[in-house]
Amino acid sequence: MAAKTNSASTPTVSRTQSVRKNGTSTPVSARAAVKKSVIGSSQATNAKNGQDADADANVDDGDDRAQTALVIEELQSRLQKAELAAEESEKQNTVLQTRLNQHLDEHSRLEEQLQELHEQIEELRNDNKEAIRQKRELENIYEADQRANIKDKEESQVREDELRATIERLKDSVLQKDTRAGLEEEDRRPGLSRNGKTSRRHSKGPF
């Protein structure tokens, strides 16, 4: 389209030159001046529009860059906050894990102590049962000994009573024997007895 415009303007220029040669230069110069003015104005307008377009494009690019920078800065800020939050969360998780481990260790220790206490309680129960059994055995033995002692005392008392009765019978028997022996002796010696009695009487008489 630019080529067609140039070919169409060329005859016009040649006609203008021919008109200038024929002595009609003033109207042609006015048209040319107007045309040049229009062309210049159009070119100036196009140039201004181009500059304005470039300026607008530059402004748009600047706005986009600024907006992009703000977005990047916001994203970096969010990323930094997220990293700080992650670090803080990691620290809290570490602390919580440490506490959990401590609680688990304490729980295990308490379970061991509880198991030991259960074992001790069971051992004490068994010891108590054994002590009760031994006590019952000792009570049974004591009661048996008491019964045996009572029986022995009763038997001893019976034997003692029997011995006393036997001793009394022996004493009575001996006394009876002595009495019978004395009487028999007196019967065998009646004269001696009488003389003895008479002499004793005479010896007591003067006093």
Order of alpha helices (4+ residues) and beta strands (2+ residues): alpha-alpha-alpha
